[in-house]
Amino acid sequence: MGSWLVRILGAALFGVAGWQLGNIVSRIVYQREQFIPWGLALTAVGVLAGLLASPFVIIRPWRQVMGHFSSISGGTLLAATLGLLAGLVVAALVSIPLYRLPGRLSWAAPVGVSISLGLAGLWLGLQRRGDVHAVFPALSGPGQSGAGARGGVVLVDTSAIIDGRIADVTNTGFLEGVLVVPRFVLDELRHIADHGDPLRRNRGRRGLEVLGRLRRDGRITLEVLDMGVSSDSEVDSQLVQLAKSMQCPILTTDYNLNRVAELQGVTVLNVNELANALKSILLPGEEMRVNIVQEGKEMGQGVAYLDDGTMVVVEGGRRYLNAYHDVVVTRVLQTAAGRIIFAQLKSG
C-alpha cells in the first residue's frame, strides 16, 4: 500500500512537471500556451515516469537515509542539532544589516550567510559531540566509548556468535562493556538455523544458544540494534559501514571480514588471533612430554598436539607413533594458521 501511494504521488508530481514543461515548449513553438499536443504528451510522459521511477527516486534513498540515521546515537544527533541552531541564530543576527542591500543582494546575502553559518555550526557541533556525551551519557548510545577500549562497545559478527568462544571469554571477566548485535546479524543467524542442511542448521542453533548464554550473563551487556540490511548490501559490508559510523570495533572470526574491515580503518577483534596469542610459549631448549599421534610430511617425522591444539613436529618421531616420549624444542614457527613447534627426541 505504501509503495503504491508513493507511486501515485510521484506520478502526480512528475505529471505537473510535464505539464509545465509542455507549456514552455508550446510558448516556444506556437508563441502561446497550448495544451495539445505538447502539454498532453509531456504530461502523459511525466505520469508514466512518476509511476515507474518513484520507488527508485524516493523509497530507496529514504530507506538509506533512515538506515544511516538509525545508526547515529542520540548524543551525536543532539550535538549536531544544537550546533545547527547556534549557527542559524548567529546568521540571523549577522543578516539584519544585510537586508538593506540593494536589489537581489537584500535576500541573496542573508541566505548565503545562513547556509554558511548553519553548516559551520553543524560541523562545530559534531566536533564537540564528546562534550554532549559527557553531559548526557544516556544519549551516547553504542560506539561512543572508544574503539576497543575496555568497557566500550563492540559489534558482534555472525561468525563470532556461532564460534561460541566469546561466551567463555566473558565468563572469565576479561571482556567488559556492551556487545551490540545488529538485527540483520540476528536475521542471518535465524536463516542459518532454519537451513535445510543439518550441519548449517546445528551451527545456527548453536549461535542462538550462545546469545542466550550472553543474555543471561550479568557480567556483560548484550544489546540488539534494530537495524536491517538493505537488499542491495551484503551483511559484511553493512556491518563494516555500521562500525565506521558508530566508531567501534567488530568482533569476528571471519578472515575475509577481518581484512576488509582493516582496509577501511575499522578495528577488528579476532577471536582466532586472541586464541593464538594465549597459546603456550615454548622456547628452544625446553623439554616436554608429548603423545605422537600421526606421521609427519617429511620422512621419519611424527606429529603431536598440545592441549591448546598447537602442532608439535617431532624429528625422528615416526617410530614412536601412539606413544608418549620426551622431546626437546628446537624452534618455533609462527604462521597465519597458528604456531608450529619443531622438536627432536630427547636422547638418553
C-alpha positions as CSV (number, residue, x, y, z in Angstrom):
1,M,0.0,0.0,0.0
2,G,2.8,2.4,0.9
3,S,4.6,1.7,-2.3
4,W,1.6,2.4,-4.4
5,L,0.9,5.6,-2.5
6,V,4.4,6.8,-3.3
7,R,3.9,5.8,-7.0
8,I,0.7,7.9,-7.1
9,L,2.3,10.9,-5.5
10,G,5.3,10.6,-7.8
11,A,3.0,10.3,-10.9
12,A,1.2,13.5,-9.8
13,L,4.4,15.4,-9.2
14,F,6.0,14.3,-12.5
15,G,2.7,14.9,-14.3
16,V,2.6,18.5,-13.1
17,A,6.2,18.9,-14.1
18,G,5.5,17.5,-17.6
19,W,2.5,19.8,-18.0
20,Q,4.6,22.9,-17.1
21,L,7.3,21.7,-19.5
22,G,4.7,21.4,-22.2
23,N,3.6,25.0,-21.6
24,I,7.2,26.1,-22.0
25,V,7.6,24.2,-25.3
26,S,4.2,25.5,-26.6
27,R,5.3,29.1,-26.0
28,I,8.5,28.4,-27.9
29,V,6.8,26.7,-30.8
30,Y,3.4,28.5,-31.0
31,Q,4.2,31.7,-29.1
32,R,1.3,30.9,-26.7
33,E,0.4,28.3,-24.2
34,Q,-1.4,25.3,-25.8
35,F,-2.2,22.1,-24.0
36,I,-2.4,20.0,-27.2
37,P,-0.1,18.4,-28.3
38,W,3.0,19.2,-26.2
39,G,1.2,19.7,-22.8
40,L,-0.8,16.4,-23.2
41,A,2.2,14.4,-24.4
42,L,4.6,15.6,-21.8
43,T,2.0,15.3,-19.0
44,A,1.5,11.6,-20.0
45,V,5.2,11.0,-20.1
46,G,5.6,12.6,-16.7
47,V,2.8,10.5,-15.2
48,L,4.3,7.3,-16.6
49,A,7.8,8.2,-15.5
50,G,6.5,9.0,-12.0
51,L,4.8,5.6,-11.7
52,L,8.0,3.8,-12.7
53,A,10.7,5.9,-11.1
54,S,9.2,6.9,-7.8
55,P,10.3,3.8,-5.8
56,F,13.9,4.3,-7.0
57,V,13.9,8.1,-6.6
58,I,12.1,8.3,-3.3
59,I,11.8,4.9,-1.4
60,R,15.4,3.6,-1.8
61,P,17.1,6.9,-0.9
62,W,14.6,7.3,2.0
63,R,15.5,3.8,3.4
64,Q,19.2,4.5,3.1
65,V,18.9,7.8,4.9
66,M,16.8,6.3,7.7
67,G,19.2,3.4,8.0
68,H,22.1,5.8,8.4
69,F,20.3,7.9,11.0
70,S,19.3,4.8,12.9
71,S,23.0,4.0,13.5
72,I,23.7,7.5,14.9
73,S,23.5,7.9,18.6
74,G,21.1,10.4,20.3
75,G,24.1,12.3,21.7
76,T,25.5,12.9,18.2
77,L,22.1,14.0,16.8
78,L,21.6,16.4,19.7
79,A,25.1,17.9,19.3
80,A,24.5,18.4,15.6
81,T,21.1,20.0,16.2
82,L,22.4,22.3,18.8
83,G,25.3,23.3,16.6
84,L,23.0,24.0,13.6
85,L,20.6,26.1,15.8
86,A,23.5,28.1,17.2
87,G,24.8,28.8,13.6
88,L,21.3,29.8,12.4
89,V,20.9,32.2,15.4
90,V,24.2,33.8,14.7
91,A,23.3,34.0,11.0
92,A,20.0,35.8,11.8
93,L,21.8,38.4,13.8
94,V,24.5,39.0,11.2
95,S,21.9,39.2,8.4
96,I,20.0,42.1,9.9
97,P,22.0,44.8,8.2
98,L,22.3,42.8,5.0
99,Y,18.6,43.2,4.3
100,R,19.3,46.9,3.4
101,L,21.5,46.0,0.5
102,P,20.2,47.0,-2.9
103,G,18.4,44.6,-5.4
104,R,18.8,40.9,-5.1
105,L,21.6,41.2,-2.6
106,S,18.9,42.0,0.0
107,W,17.8,38.4,0.0
108,A,20.8,36.5,-1.6
109,A,23.3,37.7,1.0
110,P,21.2,36.7,4.1
111,V,20.5,33.3,2.5
112,G,24.2,32.7,1.8
113,V,25.2,33.7,5.3
114,S,22.5,31.5,6.8
115,I,23.7,28.5,4.8
116,S,27.3,29.1,5.6
117,L,27.0,29.7,9.3
118,G,24.4,26.9,9.7
119,L,26.8,24.4,8.2
120,A,29.6,25.8,10.3
121,G,27.5,25.4,13.4
122,L,26.6,21.8,12.4
123,W,30.3,21.0,11.9
124,L,31.3,22.5,15.2
125,G,28.5,20.7,17.0
126,L,29.7,17.3,15.6
127,Q,33.3,18.2,16.6
128,R,32.2,18.9,20.2
129,R,29.8,15.9,20.4
130,G,32.1,14.4,23.1
131,D,31.0,17.2,25.5
132,V,27.4,16.4,24.8
133,H,28.0,12.7,25.5
134,A,29.7,13.7,28.8
135,V,26.7,15.9,29.9
136,F,24.0,13.4,28.6
137,P,25.6,9.9,28.9
138,A,22.3,8.2,28.4
139,L,22.1,9.7,24.9
140,S,25.6,8.5,23.9
141,G,24.4,5.1,22.7
142,P,26.6,2.5,21.1
143,G,30.1,3.3,19.9
144,Q,31.0,6.3,21.9
145,S,33.2,4.8,24.5
146,G,36.3,4.5,22.2
147,A,37.1,1.8,19.8
148,G,38.4,-1.3,21.5
149,A,38.5,0.4,24.9
150,R,37.9,-1.7,28.0
151,G,34.2,-1.2,28.9
152,G,33.4,0.1,25.4
153,V,31.1,-1.1,22.7
154,V,31.8,-3.9,20.3
155,L,29.8,-5.0,17.2
156,V,29.4,-8.8,17.0
157,D,29.6,-10.7,13.7
158,T,27.6,-13.9,13.0
159,S,30.8,-16.0,12.8
160,A,31.8,-15.0,16.3
161,I,28.4,-15.9,17.7
162,I,28.4,-19.3,16.0
163,D,32.0,-19.9,17.2
164,G,30.8,-19.6,20.8
165,R,34.2,-18.8,22.4
166,I,33.1,-15.3,23.2
167,A,30.8,-16.7,25.9
168,D,33.7,-18.4,27.5
169,V,35.8,-15.2,27.3
170,T,33.0,-13.2,29.0
171,N,32.8,-15.8,31.8
172,T,36.4,-15.2,32.7
173,G,35.7,-11.4,33.1
174,F,38.3,-10.3,30.5
175,L,35.7,-8.8,28.2
176,E,33.6,-5.9,29.6
177,G,31.2,-3.3,28.2
178,V,28.4,-3.7,25.7
179,L,28.1,-6.3,22.9
180,V,25.9,-5.0,20.2
181,V,24.2,-7.4,17.8
182,P,22.6,-5.7,14.7
183,R,19.2,-7.1,13.7
184,F,20.5,-8.1,10.3
185,V,23.0,-10.3,12.1
186,L,20.2,-11.9,14.0
187,D,18.3,-12.4,10.8
188,E,21.3,-14.1,9.2
189,L,21.6,-16.3,12.2
190,R,18.0,-17.3,12.1
191,H,18.2,-18.2,8.4
192,I,21.2,-20.4,9.2
193,A,19.2,-22.1,12.0
194,D,16.3,-22.8,9.6
195,H,18.6,-24.1,6.8
196,G,17.9,-27.5,5.2
197,D,21.5,-28.7,5.7
198,P,21.7,-30.3,9.1
199,L,25.3,-29.0,9.7
200,R,24.4,-25.4,9.0
201,R,21.2,-25.8,11.0
202,N,23.1,-27.0,14.0
203,R,25.6,-24.2,13.7
204,G,22.8,-21.6,13.6
205,R,21.1,-23.1,16.6
206,R,24.4,-23.2,18.5
207,G,24.7,-19.5,17.8
208,L,21.3,-18.8,19.2
209,E,22.2,-20.8,22.3
210,V,25.4,-18.7,22.7
211,L,23.3,-15.5,22.5
212,G,21.1,-16.9,25.2
213,R,24.1,-17.5,27.4
214,L,25.4,-14.0,26.9
215,R,22.0,-12.6,27.7
216,R,21.9,-14.4,31.0
217,D,25.5,-13.5,31.9
218,G,25.4,-10.5,34.2
219,R,29.0,-9.6,33.6
220,I,28.3,-8.5,30.0
221,T,25.6,-6.3,28.4
222,L,24.1,-7.6,25.2
223,E,22.0,-5.2,23.1
224,V,20.2,-5.7,19.8
225,L,20.4,-2.8,17.4
226,D,17.2,-2.6,15.5
227,M,18.7,-2.0,12.1
228,G,18.1,-4.2,9.0
229,V,20.3,-4.6,5.9
230,S,19.2,-3.2,2.5
231,S,18.5,-5.6,-0.3
232,D,21.5,-4.4,-2.3
233,S,24.0,-4.7,0.5
234,E,25.8,-7.7,2.0
235,V,25.8,-8.3,5.7
236,D,29.6,-7.9,6.0
237,S,29.7,-4.6,4.1
238,Q,26.8,-3.3,6.1
239,L,28.5,-4.4,9.3
240,V,31.7,-2.5,8.3
241,Q,29.8,0.6,7.5
242,L,27.9,0.5,10.8
243,A,31.1,0.0,12.7
244,K,32.6,3.1,10.9
245,S,29.6,5.2,11.8
246,M,29.5,4.0,15.4
247,Q,33.3,4.3,15.7
248,C,33.5,0.9,17.4
249,P,35.4,-2.4,16.7
250,I,34.0,-5.6,15.2
251,L,34.3,-9.0,17.0
252,T,34.6,-11.8,14.4
253,T,36.4,-15.0,13.4
254,D,35.9,-14.3,9.6
255,Y,39.3,-13.8,8.0
256,N,37.9,-12.0,4.9
257,L,35.8,-9.6,7.0
258,N,38.9,-9.0,9.1
259,R,40.9,-7.9,6.2
260,V,38.1,-5.8,4.5
261,A,37.4,-4.0,7.8
262,E,41.1,-3.2,8.5
263,L,41.5,-1.8,4.9
264,Q,38.6,0.6,5.7
265,G,40.1,1.7,9.1
266,V,37.8,-0.4,11.3
267,T,39.3,-2.0,14.4
268,V,38.8,-5.8,14.4
269,L,38.8,-8.1,17.5
270,N,39.6,-11.5,16.0
271,V,38.8,-14.4,18.3
272,N,41.3,-16.7,16.5
273,E,44.1,-14.2,16.9
274,L,43.2,-14.0,20.6
275,A,43.4,-17.8,20.9
276,N,46.7,-17.9,19.1
277,A,48.1,-15.2,21.4
278,L,47.1,-17.1,24.5
279,K,48.8,-20.4,23.5
280,S,51.7,-21.7,25.5
281,I,55.0,-20.0,24.7
282,L,57.9,-22.5,24.4
283,L,61.5,-21.6,23.8
284,P,64.2,-23.6,22.1
285,G,65.8,-25.9,24.5
286,E,62.8,-26.5,26.7
287,E,61.7,-30.1,27.3
288,M,58.2,-31.7,27.4
289,R,56.4,-35.0,27.1
290,V,54.1,-35.4,24.1
291,N,51.9,-38.1,22.6
292,I,53.0,-38.7,19.0
293,V,49.7,-39.5,17.2
294,Q,50.4,-39.4,13.4
295,E,53.1,-39.3,10.8
296,G,54.6,-36.0,9.6
297,K,55.0,-34.8,6.0
298,E,58.8,-35.4,5.9
299,M,60.5,-38.8,6.2
300,G,60.7,-40.0,9.8
301,Q,58.7,-37.2,11.3
302,G,55.9,-37.6,13.9
303,V,53.3,-35.2,14.9
304,A,51.9,-34.5,18.4
305,Y,49.4,-31.9,19.7
306,L,49.5,-29.8,22.9
307,D,46.3,-29.3,24.9
308,D,45.7,-26.0,23.3
309,G,45.9,-27.6,19.8
310,T,49.4,-26.4,18.9
311,M,51.1,-28.8,16.5
312,V,54.4,-30.3,17.5
313,V,56.5,-31.8,14.7
314,V,59.0,-34.3,16.1
315,E,62.0,-35.2,14.0
316,G,62.5,-39.0,14.1
317,G,59.3,-39.5,16.0
318,R,57.6,-41.7,13.4
319,R,58.8,-44.9,15.1
320,Y,57.1,-43.8,18.3
321,L,53.6,-43.5,17.0
322,N,50.7,-43.7,19.5
323,A,53.2,-43.4,22.4
324,Y,54.4,-40.7,24.8
325,H,58.0,-39.6,24.5
326,D,60.2,-36.8,25.9
327,V,61.2,-34.2,23.3
328,V,63.3,-31.0,23.2
329,V,62.1,-27.9,21.4
330,T,64.4,-26.8,18.6
331,R,62.5,-23.9,17.1
332,V,59.0,-22.2,17.0
333,L,57.4,-21.1,13.7
334,Q,54.5,-18.6,13.8
335,T,52.2,-18.8,10.7
336,A,48.9,-17.3,9.7
337,A,47.2,-20.5,10.7
338,G,48.8,-20.6,14.1
339,R,52.0,-21.7,15.9
340,I,54.1,-24.8,15.0
341,I,56.7,-26.2,17.3
342,F,59.6,-28.3,16.0
343,A,61.3,-30.7,18.3
344,Q,63.6,-33.6,18.4
345,L,63.7,-36.7,20.5
346,K,65.4,-36.4,23.8
347,S,68.5,-38.5,23.9
348,G,69.1,-40.9,26.8
